[in-house]
């Protein structure tokens, strides 16, 4: 049966290739590793750290939550630009729909509310 006889035959071929290709690459990699790089375990390789220094202290490090909060606030207000720029470009045209203007106004007001909330909670102050 040729692809022109069945309208979805190309999807079956595409799906089969999409599934087989990663397995083929993984198989080639696994064979390459077994042939050219046999495992050579030793106590130094099996140690926790291979930098030459013995492990000391606890490996867990606790970060302050404010660093994550700064990062999240930065991402929120940085992503705002990605949505504002297309509206700014289309707003310069003669036929800008009223619904789009209202949607952008709601978007800006929600972001302003988030900024006021963060400012009120003193999350924007560096401690």
C-alpha positions in Angstrom: 0.0 0.0 0.0 1.6 3.3 -1.0 1.3 6.5 1.0 -1.0 8.0 -1.7 -3.6 5.2 -1.2 -4.0 5.8 2.6 -4.1 9.4 3.9 -2.6 8.5 7.3 0.2 6.2 6.1 2.8 8.9 6.4 1.9 9.4 10.1 2.5 5.7 10.7 5.9 5.9 9.0 6.7 9.1 10.8 5.8 7.6 14.2 7.8 4.5 13.5 10.9 6.5 12.6 10.4 8.8 15.6 10.3 5.8 18.0 13.1 3.9 16.2 15.6 6.7 15.8 16.3 7.3 19.5 16.6 3.6 20.2 19.0 3.2 17.3 21.2 6.1 18.7 21.1 4.6 22.2 22.0 1.2 20.9 25.0 2.5 18.9 26.2 4.5 21.9 25.9 1.5 24.2 27.8 -0.7 21.7 30.5 2.0 21.3 30.9 2.2 25.1 31.2 -1.5 25.6 33.7 -1.9 22.8 36.0 1.1 23.2 35.6 2.0 26.9 35.3 -1.1 29.1 34.5 -0.3 32.8 37.5 -0.2 35.1 36.2 0.3 38.6 38.6 1.1 41.4 38.2 2.6 44.8 39.2 6.1 43.6 36.5 6.1 40.9 33.9 4.8 43.3 34.6 7.4 45.9 32.0 10.1 46.5 34.3 13.0 45.3 36.9 12.6 42.6 38.5 16.0 43.2 41.2 14.5 45.4 39.9 16.0 48.7 38.2 13.8 51.2 34.5 14.5 51.9 34.0 16.7 55.0 30.8 18.1 56.5 27.3 17.7 55.1 26.6 17.9 51.4 23.2 19.6 51.8 23.3 23.4 51.4 20.3 25.4 52.4 19.6 28.5 50.4 17.4 31.4 51.5 13.9 31.4 50.0 14.3 35.1 49.1 16.7 34.2 46.3 14.1 32.0 44.7 11.5 34.7 45.2 13.7 37.3 43.4 14.2 34.9 40.5 10.4 34.2 40.2 9.6 37.9 40.3 12.2 38.6 37.7 10.8 36.0 35.4 7.3 37.2 35.8 8.1 40.8 35.0 10.6 39.9 32.4 8.1 37.7 30.5 5.7 40.7 30.6 7.8 42.3 27.9 7.3 39.3 25.6 3.5 40.0 25.7 3.7 43.7 25.6 5.9 44.0 22.6 3.5 42.5 20.0 0.7 44.6 21.4 2.8 47.7 21.1 3.6 46.9 17.5 0.0 46.2 16.5 -1.3 49.2 18.4 0.5 51.5 16.1 -1.7 50.2 13.2 -5.0 52.0 12.2 -7.3 49.0 13.0 -6.7 48.0 16.6 -9.7 46.1 18.1 -11.2 47.3 21.3 -11.3 43.8 22.7 -7.5 43.5 22.3 -7.0 46.9 24.1 -9.2 45.7 27.0 -7.3 42.4 27.2 -4.0 44.2 27.3 -5.4 46.6 29.9 -6.5 43.7 32.1 -3.0 42.1 31.6 -1.2 45.2 32.7 -3.5 45.8 35.7 -2.9 42.2 36.9 0.9 42.7 36.6 0.6 46.0 38.4 -1.4 44.2 41.2 1.4 41.6 41.5 4.0 44.4 41.7 2.0 46.2 44.4 1.6 43.0 46.3 5.3 42.2 46.2 6.1 45.7 47.2 3.6 45.7 50.1 5.0 42.4 51.4 8.5 43.9 51.2 9.7 41.1 48.9 11.5 43.6 46.7 13.9 44.7 49.5 17.3 43.0 49.5 18.0 41.5 52.9 
